[in-house]
Amino acid sequence: MLPPLAALRAFEVTARHLSFSAAGRELNVTHAAVAQQVRGLERELDVILVQRAGRGLALTTDGQALAHDLAEGFASFRQGISRIRDQKSLLPVRIALTPSFAVSWFMPRLAALRDAHPDIELALNPGPELVDLGAGEYDLAIRFGPGGWPGVINEPFIPTSFVVCAAPTLVESWSPDCPEDLLALPWFEEPGRHEQAIWLTAMNIPMERVKNITQIPGYMMLAALREGQGIAATTKLFVQEDVDAGRLRILWEDETPGCGYHLLYRKGPQRAQVQAVLKWLKKQVE
């Protein structure tokens, strides 16, 4: 069994400086603490490593041999840690986000992010599935919901409600008497997402009542809605401009407090590049 790393480190620094005081300054501890660590190491190894020599210290034969080995060992540690840090600094900032958010919000701002941080490489993964940030394959995720995802930091990013909408040309001559009447219309749904299930649950409508569903990528859904090809449940953020322009009409809105897009990232320290992207994202919605 190896002695405590702190004791080995205290002796290695002492051997380089031949001074408990100088070693203490490098390690940011008192000289007494360094001396205690070294004396403890000597007791554990049952040898004398350091002895007094005038006003300073000198290494014994055993001390010289151990100091040589430890110097090589700690140099190897430093090389390994530097290599990992260098590799990390070259990694892109990996962001998981929904296709709709990527197309409608992120991509129009990508050039501004590149201008602000030309040295940061990005890797965007638009997809509906939730990713495991703890696995280390992604640095950030941007997701819609009420928040509270377990095991990660959740920060409210863009508050927005959840709506069911359609083109006026599809519903202008028809007025539903109740939410169930909307099921008579063709529905669009983004694969892997559950907005429609959320709406059905809120309306107390059994899922089996829905028959006419077409799954379509999120970036295609908005165009299909504008053309009056069907109805969809989505976030208000992506349809607000069309609603204001009269191209779409909101048929139902859920204004649950706290709902919207959230920034998700792992607990603990983040790479400098990840911190910079997080700061930039937050600045966009201040």
N, C-alpha and C positions, 0 to 999 in steps of 0.2 A: 504494500500500500504506500502510495506517495505521501510525503508530508504535505501540510496545507500549502496551497499555491501562494498565499500571502507571505508565508515565511520564506519560501524559495525566492520570491520576488524581492523581499527585503534584503536577503543575503546577496542576491545578484547585483542590486544597486549599490549596496555597501561595498562589495568587492571592487566595483568600478571606481568608486570615489574614495575608498579607504577612509571613510568618515561617516559616522552615524548621522551627524548634523546635515551634511550634504545630501545623504540618502533621504533623510526626512524631508528636505526641501523638494526633492524630485517627486517623492511620493505624497507630498502634501500632508504629512503627519509629523509628530514630534520625534526628536532624535531618540527619546526614551522608548517610544513605541517601536521604532526600528530595532533598537538594541534588544528589546524584549522578544521580538520575533526571531532575531538571529540566535539568541541564547536558547530559545525554545527549540529551534531547529537543531542546535548542537546537542541538546539533551535527547532529542528523538533519535538522532543518528549516533549518539554516544561518541562524538569526536569533537575536537576543538577546531573551529574553522577560522576564527578571527582572534587576534591577540593584540594587546597594546604594544606600540612601538614608538617611544618618545611621546610626542604630542598627538600622534595619529594612530592608525591601525595598520596591521600587517596580516597577510594571509598565511596560514600554515600550509604545509604540503597538501593536506587533504582539502583545505580551503581553496587552494589554487586549482586543483583538479576539478572540484565541483563548480567553481566559478567559470571555468572554461566550458564545461558541459552545459551549464545553465545559460551562458551567453549565447551559445549556438542554438539552444532550445528556444529561448525567448526571441531570438532573431527569426527563427523559423515560424514562430507564432505570429510575429509582426508581418512577415511576408504573406502568410495565409490570410490574415485579416485584411491586409491591403488588397490582396487579390480579390477577395469577396466584395470589398467596398468598390473597387474599380469595376467589377462586373456589374454590380448593382447600379452604379452610376450610368452605365451604358444601356440599361434596360429601358424600354419605353414605359410610359405611364399607361397602364392597362385599365381601360374603363369598360364596364359592362352597362348597357343601357337598352331601353326598348327601341325597336325600329322606329316607331312613331316619334319618340322624343329625339332620336338621332337625326331624322330627316327634317322635322319641323323646327327644332330648337337648336340642336348642337351644330349641325353642318353650316347653317348661315353664319355662325359665330367662329367657325374654325379658323378662318383667315386672321381674325383679330387675336385669337389665342396664339397662333404661330408668330404674329408680329410681336406680341408681348414676350414670348418665350421661344425664340428661334432655335435655342439649343436643346429644347425638350422634344423628344420623339413620342408620339402617341400611338396606341394600338386600341382601336375602338371595336367592341364586339356587340353589334346590335342583335338582340335576341330576346324572346319573351320569357325564357326560363330564368329562374332565380339562380344565382351563382354562389358558390361557397367561398367567401372571401378568406376564410381561415385556411383554405388549402394553398394560398399564396399565388394562385394563377392570375388574380386580378388585384389591382390596387384600390379601385373605387367602383361603386355601382350607383346608378341613378334609377330609382324605382318609384312607382306611384302606389299610394296607399295611405293608411292612417298612421304609419310609423310603428315603432315598437318591434322591429325585427330583432330576434335574439342574437346575442354573441357578438354584435358589432356596434359601432357608434352610429346613431341615427341623428341626422341634422335636417330639420325642415329646410327645404330649398325653394320651391315654387308652389305656393298654395293655389289649388285649383279644384273646382268641384267636378262632379261626375255627371254626365248628361247623356240623354238619348236624343238623337237629332236626325233630321231628314231634310231633303230639299223641299221647298214649298210646292214645286210642281208635282211632287208625289202625294202630298197631303192637303193641298189647298182646297180641294173640293170635297174633302172628307174630314169629319171631326169625330174623334173617338169618344165614346160615352164613358169608357173606363180603360184602365191600363191594358186589360186583356185584349182589347180590340186591336192594339198595336201588333199583336201576334199574327194578324192576318197579312201583314206586310212582309216582304222579303228582308231578311236580316243579314248583315255582314258581321263577321267576327274574326279578330286577329288570332291565328293559331297560338295555342299555349297561354292565352290570356283569358281572364274570367270576368270581364266587365258585364257581359250579358247575364252571367250567373248572379252577379251582385245585384243587378237591376231586378231580376226575377225574384230573388230572395226578398228584396225591399218591398216588392209589390205582392208578396205571398202567392206567387204564381208557380205551380209545379214545372220543373224543367221539361218534363215530357210533353208539355203543351206546345213547345216550340218545334216547328216542323221545317220551316223554310230558311235554312241557315247556309250561308256560303262563307267558307273560311278564306281569308284574303290577307296578304301582307299589309301591315299597318301603313306603309308608305303609299299603297294603292287605294286604301279605303277612302281617303278624303276625296279623291277624284271621282270615285264611284258614287259617293254621297251627293256631290255637287250635280252629277248627271241625273239624279233622281232614280238610281237603280235599286235603292234599298234604304234601310234604316240601320243605325248602329249605336252602340253604347261606347262612349269614349270620354276623354277628359276635355273639359271646357277650354283649356289652354289652346288646344289645337284647332278648335272650330270657332273661337271668338271672332276672329277677323271675318270669317264667312257669315257668321250670324249678323254681325254689324252691317255687312254689305248686303244682307238679304238673300244670300245664296243658300243659307241653311236656316232651319228653324228648330229651336229647342222644344222638344215635346215633354221632357221630364228632366228634373235636375235634383241631384242629391247634394245637399250642402252640409254634409257631416263635418263638424269642426275638426281641424287638424289634418284634413285630407289634402293630398297634393303630392308633389314630387319631393323625394328625400335624397340626401347624399348619404351613402353608406360606406364605411371604411373600417379597417381593423383597429382594434384597441392597441395602444402602445405607440412608440415613435414611428414616424413616417419618413421615407426618403425625402431629400430636399426637393426633388422634382415633383413628387406627389404633393408636398406641402404647397408648392408654387401653383400647381394646377387647382388645388382646392381653394386657395386664396383668390385666384382669378375667377373661378366659377361663382364664388360667393359675391364678388364685386359686381358681377353682371346683373344681379337681382337686388342690389342694395337700393 
